[in-house]
Amino acid sequence: MVTNLKLTILTENRVTHPRLVAEQGLSIFVETDHGNFLFDTGQTDAFIRNAKELKIDLANIRFIVLSHGHYDHTGGLPYYLREFGEVEAICHPAAVNKKYKVYPGGRLDIGVPWEERTLKNMGVKCTFKSHPSELLPGVWLSGEIPRNSKYERIEEEYQERVLESYIHDELHDDMCVVIQTPKGLVVLLGCGHSGPVNSIKHAMRITNQKKVHAVIGGMHLQQSSQERIDQIVHNLKRINPDFIVPLHCTGFAAVHKMFSRFKNRVKLFNVGDVFTVS
């Protein structure tokens, strides 16, 4: 159990503070009773610059969790190693696969912008996990998230390269972090490619807890149909978290729908904003 929890948004698509910077991506600094860690690293050193401005010490974190293997969640890792030295990076083994997205103009590399061998030489210890795992007391890594809902599917334009072929990337590397607090579960989503509802229900299963206090992070609904958004928000309402903090790739239409159903329980955060449980 985590009695005292503090989450600071270090990288996010939006910013209002004049001395902080935004970028396409996500990074959250997580402070708990049992140690601190980073959830994702954005795509550049923006999270480090913002941490310095916010007087946050990133030198003594326990580890870095990489939610999945896309550039805007993993690209900051080499910058951390250059700045602070050795660190443990925890991710799914498929996070380092060659990943692409198909656009009308061609195929774009959206995978990790580094080679595992290079980072090992810089001092990273890669720990691969694909099953639920308690990282700290009351802090869980979800492992692979079952895809049970019919309305939460991985889009066909996501691909991975296997030998000389490009196949549909089911994004099995997509994982979330689940924190057990006295007020309920706090679920951290990177992009939520597995689906926010699938992710939350999996979090409830692995912890055997039904009460959800907060869902925080990207929900990958920016280009989703209104029908899909409606279904997801309807099922979020059935789960009934105390708070929703939609970040990064959630998208305006989805945020608007969430506001219409949850009212002031939806918090629109920017870089530097803080969520606490105590």
N, C-alpha and C positions, 0 to 999 in steps of 0.2 A: 504494500500500500504506500502511496505517495501522499503524505499529509500536506506538504507545501510544494506547490508547483508554480513556476513562472515561465511563460513562453514569450520570447521577444522576436518579432519579425525582422530578420536581417536582410532578406532579399524578397522582393515582391514586385509585381508589375506597376504598382502605384506608389507615389510618394507625395507628401505635402510639406515635410520638413525641409527648409532651405539648405541644410548642410548634409542631408542624406541623399543617396542616389538609388534610383529604381532600375530594374532591368527585367526582361522576360525571364522568369525563373522563380525559384523558391528556396529559402533557407530560414530555418527557425532555430534559435538558441533555446535549449530546454534546460531549465534548472530544477533539480529535485533534491529531496532530503538525502539521497543516496549517491549523488554525483550529477555532473552536467555533461551534456552532449549536444552535438549538432544534428539536426534533421535536414539533410540535403545542403548543397553548397552553392546554388545558383549556377551561373555560367562563367563568371569572372571573379575577380577579387572584391567585388562590391560588398559582399557580406563582411569581409575583413575591414574595409574602410568604414562601413556603417557601425561595426562593433566598436572600433576605436572612437568614433564620434560619440557613441552612446556609453563609453567607458566600460565596455564589457571585455573581460579577459578570456580570450579563446585559447590561451596557451596550455591550460591544464584540464581540458575536457577529457572525458573517459574514452570516447570514441565518436565516430561519425557514421550515421546511418544514411545510406543512399537508397531512396525509395524505389528507384528504377533506373534503367540505363539510358536516359536521354540527356542530351548536352546541357539543358537548362536546369538540371538538378545535380549534375556531377562535375561540371566544368570547373568549379572553384577548387576542387580537391588539390591539384598541383600548386595552386597559390597558397593554400594552407601549409603544405609541406615546405615550400620555400620560406614562408614566414615563421613557422613554429617548429618544424622538424617532424619527428616520427609521430604517427597516429595510426590507430586501428580503424579501418573502414569496413563496415558491415553491409553486405548486399547479397542479393540472390546471384547464383553463379551465371545465370543468363543475362545479367545486367551488362556484362562486358562483351556480349555478342555484337556483331555488326548490324546496326539498326538503321532503317531508312523510312522515309515517308514519300509517297508518290503524289506529285503535284501535276497539274496540266502541262507544265513545262519540263517535267522530267522527274528523276528520283534524287532526293536530297538526303545526305548523310545526317542523321539526327542522333547518333549514338554518342557514347562517351568520347570526348575529344582528347583522349590520352591512351597510351599503351600500358597495360598492366605491368609489364617488365620495367618500363621507365619509372613508374611510380614506386615500384619495389626498391629500385636503386636510390630513390629519393627518401625512402624511409617509411613507406606505407606497409602496414600489415593487412592484407585482404582476408577477411573472414567471410566465407560464403555460407549462407543459411537459406534453406527453402522450406523449413517447417517452423511452426510456432516456437518461440524461444524467449525466455525471460532474461532480458539483458541486464536489468537492475531490479531490485525488489519492487514489484508493482509496475514495472515497465516492460511491455511485451513487444516483440517483433512478430508480426502476423504470420510470416511465412506466406506461401502461395495462397491466394484468395480464391475460393470456389466461385465459379460463375453460375449462379443458380437462377437469377432473374432473367426473363426473356427480353426485357427492354434495356439491359446493360450488356452491350457487346462491343468487341474491339473492331474498329472500323477497318475496312479492307485495305485502305491506303497505307496501313502500317505493315512494313515488311522487315525481314531479317535475311541476311545472306548466309547460306549454308553451302560450303564448297563454291561451286560456280553458279548456283541457283538462288533466286529470290523467292521466298515463300512468305505466306501470311504470318506476321508476328502476333502471336496471341498474348504477348506481354506477360508471360508467367512470372517475370521478375518484379512486377508491380506489387509492392507490399506497403503496409501501413504500420504505424507505431500506436500502441494502445496503452494508456496510462490509467491505472486504477487509483481513484481518489475517493475520499469519504463522500463526495457529492455525486459520484458515478464515474463512468468511463469518459476519458478524453481521447478522442480518436484523431490522429494526425494523418492526413492524406497528402501525398506528393502531388500527383495528378489525378488520382482516383480512377485510373484506366480500367480497373476491374469493376468499377461502378461504386458510387458512394454507398448505396444500399447494401450491395454484396459485401463491401468492406466492413460496414458497421455491424451487420448481422454476424459476420465471421468473428469480429472482435468480441461480440457478446458470447459467442460459442466458446472461444478459447479461454475466456476468463470466467465463464459461468455467471455472468452478471447481466441483468436486463436493463438497469438504469444507465442511460447515456447522458452525461452532463454537457459535453460539447463535441462538436465535429468541426475541425479546423483544417483548412488547406484547399488545394486545387481539386476540382470535381469534374474537369474535362467535359463541360457542357457548352462550351463557347460556340461550337458549330452544330449542336444537336437540334433536332426538330422540336417544335413546340410540344408535340405529342410525347416525345421521350422525356422532356423536361417536366411536363405535367405528371407523368407516371412516377418519376423519381421523387418529385416534391411531395406527391400524395403519399408515397411510402415512407418518406422522411417524417411526415406528419404522424404516421402510425407509430413510428419509433419514438417520436416526441422528445428529441434532445432539448435540454434547457437553452442551449445556445448553438448557433451555427455561425461560423466565421468563414465565409467563402473567399478564397484567395486565388491568385494566379490565373488559371485557365477556366474558371467556373463560368464566366461570361455574363453579360448584362442581362439577357433574357431570363436566365436561370436565377440570378440574384433578385431580379424584379419579382419573379414568381415566389421565391422564398419569402421576400418581404411581405407579399400579399397574404401568405399563410401563417407566417411566424411573427410578423410585426417587429417589435423592438427586441425580440430574441435573436434577430440577425444582426451581426456586428460587421460593418464594412471596415476592415483594417488596411492600413498603409505600412510602409517601411517604418520601423521604430515603435509601432504600437505593441502593447503588452496585454497578455491574458493571464490572470492569476487564479489559483485555487488555494484556499487556506482555511 
